[in-house]
Amino acid sequence: MIWIVLFSALALQGPKIEPQQCLRCHSEVWRDWKGSLHAQALTDPIFVSVVKTLSEAQTSYCYSCHDPEGNKMGVSCTYCHRITRLVTQGNLNLKFIPTDTLFGPWPPTVDSLPHLVAVRKHYSQGEFCGACHDVKNLKGFLLFSTYSEWKESPYAIEGITCQKCHMPQDLLRSPVDKPYVSQLPLTAHGFQGGHSVEQLQRSIELVLFPVQVADPLEVRVDLTNKEAGHYLPTGVPNRWLRLQVDLLDEKGNLIARGERIYERVVGDDQGNRLVDIGQMFLKATQTLSDNRIPPRSTIHENLKFAQIPEKKVKMVRARVYYEMGNLPQIQEGVVAKVLLASQVYSLEHTVLGPWGKLFVLVFLLIGLGLTLWFFIRKGGTT
């Protein structure tokens, strides 16, 4: 596993390169980064809300990832592109070199560069991301394990890295501005993840199966993690998926509702559930439960509704939401809710009654008879 090491700002002093300097020649990449959570690592509302509850000594642990250079620029270009190697032990398993040489995954295709460039293969490896996306809390407990989840998934076995999903290549954009001309595609630096509705919606598949009118009325739903190379949801355990199945009347009014929650629950030494993120970083020592959806896995749900007036139920609707909450000021309140997928099934198409069923049977028999007549006639004419 990969943890995060605490580097002091003094240890990172060297040639001063500010991210704004990158804007001069890499405007497309810079704009991607500027809109990312890496650039906003110090202003992200969740981070700010947690830091306010911690002591100064405790927050130094947070800043090692959220402001590794100590320059108030968040996770900047000049930090990530001066990582010379990965370290196998310890937290933030990265070796930072304060130098004018900038590292990347490919050799340059441009002459007369304004800075030195060197190739490092770890920029194309998932281990590079694991430095900050596998985190032990102050108790030494693995609080979020996005990298480890990927490492144990089919994606890692197949060589599908974090970068392939979260830093896709764009052949229509250039990584450098004129007058320079590069033969390389632009690698997206927006780092789209759990804050991207499009990314979340693409990761999950919802299937609502045909519903038979009965008592109890049973609804089957499948949820598949079809594209995420880690569990859904992943990251700090302040987020969950909510499956919501509704029985509706002909006007769309709610008759009954069933729900399922998919989440990781963490607790302290005594087994008490922790819902406040700050407390998770301070006190969590164990996972109490975890029913999240692993990569390329499907969860089958059967929800039963008893004593429901069958004739009133005209539609069944299944929806899955991505929700986030449990901030220090809100506790168990939901602060974000995004609809990821929805399906509706009409029961009116399934309620035929005895005469309707007889009609379908007669129709099928007539079709079968005509098919046999056609083949018999065709055989007699050849």
N, C-alpha and C positions, 0 to 999 in steps of 0.2 A: 504494500500500500504506500501511498505517497502523501506526506503531510506537509505542513507549512512551517517554514523556519522563520524566526524573528530576526530581521536584519535592522540594525540601527541606521539612522540617516547618515551618521558619520562614516559608516562602512561603505556607503555608496557614493561618496564624494569623488569626483573626477571631472573630466571635461564636461562643461555645461552645455547640454544640448536640449533645447526646449521643443516640445511637440509642434509649436507654431512654425518652427523652422522647416518642418516636414511639409507644411502646407505649400511652400513655394514651388515644389516640384511634384508633389503627390496629392494634389487637391482632391481627386476623387476618393482616394483611400482615406485621406484626412477627414473628409465630410462623413464617410461611413463611420469612422471611429468616433467622431465628435457626437454623433447621435446614439452611440452605443452605451450600454451600462458599464463598460470598462471606463469610458471617459467620465461617466457620472457616478463612479464608485464611491465618491465622498458625499454626494448629494442625493443618492438614492433614498427615498423616504423610509424604506425598511431599515437600511443601515443607520440612518440618522436616529430613528426611533429607538433602536437597540443601544447605540453608543450612549445616548442620554441616560440610560439606566446603569451604566458601568462606571467603575472608578478609572482614574487616569492610568493606573498600572494595567488594568484589564483591557483598556482600549488599545494599548500598544500592540496587543495580540491581533486586534482587528485591522489596525493600520498596516500590518506587515503585508497584507494582501491588497487592501483598498487604497493604500498610498505607499507602495514599496520604495519609491525613491525619496519620499519625504518632501516632495516639491508641490504638494497640494494639487497635482494634476491627475489624480486617480491612477488607473492602470494605463500608462501612456505608451506611445510608440517607442520612446527612447528607453523605456525599461524593457519591454518585451523583445526588442530587436538588439539588445546587448546581453542576451543570455547565451553564454558560450557553451554550457553543457548541463546535463541533468545529473543530479546527485542521487545515489541509490538509497541513502539513509537520511532521516531527518525531515523536517517540515520545509515547505517551499523548496522542493528538491531541485533548485535552479542555482547555477553559479553565475552571478552577475559580474560583468566586467565593465567598470567605468572607463570607456574608451571611445575614440572617434570612429572605430570600425563598427559597422552595423551588420548584423547577421540575418540571414534569411534562408529559405529552402532551395533557392536556385542561384546559379551564377549569373552575373549581370549580362545583359545583351546590349548595354549602352556604353559608349566610350566617353572618356573625360568626365567621370563622375565627380561630384563635389565632395564625396566622402568615400572612404574605403568600404568594401563589401566582402563578406566571407560567407561561405555556405556552411550551414549546420543542419544535419538531417532531422534533428528533433523538432524542427518547425512543422514537419509533416507527420508527427507522431502524436498519438493520444496522450502519451505520458507527459507531454509539454503542458496540456490543459489540466492534467491531474494534480499539478502542483497547487492549484487554488481551488479545484473543484472536487477534492477529497479533503475533508476538514475534520480534524480532531478538536474537541472543545477543551476547555481548561482542566477538565477531569481526565483527559486522555481518551475520551469516548468518541468514536467515529460518528459525528453528528450528521454530516451528509456525505454521501458516497457515490456521487454521480460517476466519477472515473472508475471506481471499483465495479459498479453495476455494468458499465460498458465493457470493462476488462473481462468479465465473466460471461459476456453475451456472445451470440453468433456473429455479431458485427466485428468484434475484435478478431475472432478466428478467421473471418473472411477478409480482414485487412481494411474494413470500412472504418476510418478514423473519425474522431470528433470533428476535425476540420472539414471533412467531406460534406457534412450536413450543416455545420454552423459557420463555415467559411467557404461557401461555394465559389467556383471560378466563373467569371463573367468574360466571355470571349469578345464582347462588344465594347468593353471599356478597357482603357489602358492604365497600368499602374503608375505611369509617369506622364508629365505634361510636356507640351512642346517647349523648346525645340528638340527635346529628347524623344527618341522613338524606341519603344521596347517591343520585342517579339513575344513577350509573356502576357498572359491574361491577367486581368485584375482579380485579386482574391478579396472577396467581400470581408470588410472589417466591421460590420454591424453586429456580429456575434448574436444573431437572432436565436432566442431560446424561449424560456417560460414566459417572457414578457411580450412575445410575438403571437398575436392571435392566429395569424396564418400558419405559423410553425406548429402551434398546438393543434389546430384543426386538421392539419395534414397528418398528424401523428396517430390519430385514433379513428377507429371504424366502429360504427354502431349499427347493429342489425336487429330489427324488430320482426319476429316471426308471426305468421298468421295466428289469429286468436280464435278459439272455439268458444261459443257461448255455452256456459255451464255454471254450476255452483259447486265448488268455488270456481270463479273465473281465473284462469291461469295465463300469465303472460310470460313468454320466454324472450330474453334479450341477450345478445352476445356483444361483448366489448373486446376489441382487439387493439393491442399496441402494435400498429402495423409499420411505423417508420422510426420511432425513437429508439436509439441504441442504448437506452437506459430505462429504468423503471418510469412508469407514469403514475403520479407525478414524481419528480426528483428534486434534489436540493434540500434546503432547510425544511424540517417537518412542520411548516406553517401553511401547507397547501394540501389540497385533496381534490379528488374527483367525486362528483355527486351524480349518481344515476337517478333520474326522476321518471316514474311511470305514472301517467294520469289516465283515469277513465272519465270520458266526457260524454255529455248528452248531445242531442242534435244541434244545439245552439253553441256548443263548445264550452258549456259550463262544467266546472269540476264536480264530479261525483265522489271519487275516491283517489287517493294518491299513495304510492309506495316508493320507498327510497332505499338506496344502498350508498355507502360511503367507502371510498378506497383511499387509504392513508397509512402513513407510518406514525405510530404513537410511541413517544419516548418518555422515560420516567427517571426519577432520582433513585438513590440508594434504597429507599423504603418502598419503592414501587408506585409512588404517587405520580400520576400523569402530569407532565409539564406542558402548558399551552403557550406560555409567554416565551418569545424567542430569546430574550435576554437570559431568562432562567435556564433555557436549554443549553446555552453556551456555558453557563456557570455550574449547573447542577446535574445535567443528564448523564446517566451512567449505563442505561440499558434501553433496549427496544422492547416495549411491552406488547406490541402487535404490529403486523405489517401485511396488508392485503392489497398492496399496489400491483399494477399490471407489469410483469416483466417484458423485456423486448420480444417481439414476435409471439406473444402469448395471447390467448383468448380466455376471458372469464365468461362462464355460462351462468346466467341468472334466471330463476323461475320465481316470479312473484305471484302469490295467490291472493285473491280478493274474495272473501266469503260474505254471504248474505247481501249481495249486491243485486238490486232490481235489474234483472237482465234486459228487460225491454227498454229501459231508459238508457243503457250504455250503447252509444252509437259509434264512438271512436276510442282508440287507444293511442296515446301519444308517449313516446319515449324520448327523453332528452338527457344529455350528459353535459355537465358544467365543470369548468376548472375554477376552483375557488381558493382564495388566499386570505388569511387573517391572522389572529393570535399575535397582534402587535402589543407592545407593553401598555399602551394607553387604552387598548380596546379589549384585551383579553381574548375571549372566544368569539368576538364579532367578526363578520365577514367584511373585508375591505375591498375585495375585488371578486367579480363573478363574470365569467365569460362562457357563453354558449359555444360548445365545440361541435355538437352534432345533434340532429333531431329527426325523428321519423314518426309518421302518423299512419295508423291502420284503421280502415273503416270496417266496422262489424256488419254493416248493412249488406255487404257483398257476401257475407258468410251465412246469414240467416235466411234460409230458403223455405223452411217449413216443409211439411210432407208433400204437398202438391209440387213445390219447386224442385224437391229432390226427385220426384217421379218424372218431371219434365226433363231434368238433366239425364236421368237413366235412359229414357226413351230416345233422347237426342244422341247419346253415345251408341246405343244399339243400332239406330238408323245409320249412323256414320260407319260403324263396323260392317253392317250389311252391304252398304254401297262399295266399301273398299274390297270386300270379298268378291262381289259381283264384277267389279272392274278387272281384277286379276284373273278370274275364271274366264271372262270374255276374251281377255287378251291372250290367254293360253289357247283358247279354241280357234283363234284366227291365225296363229303362227304355225 
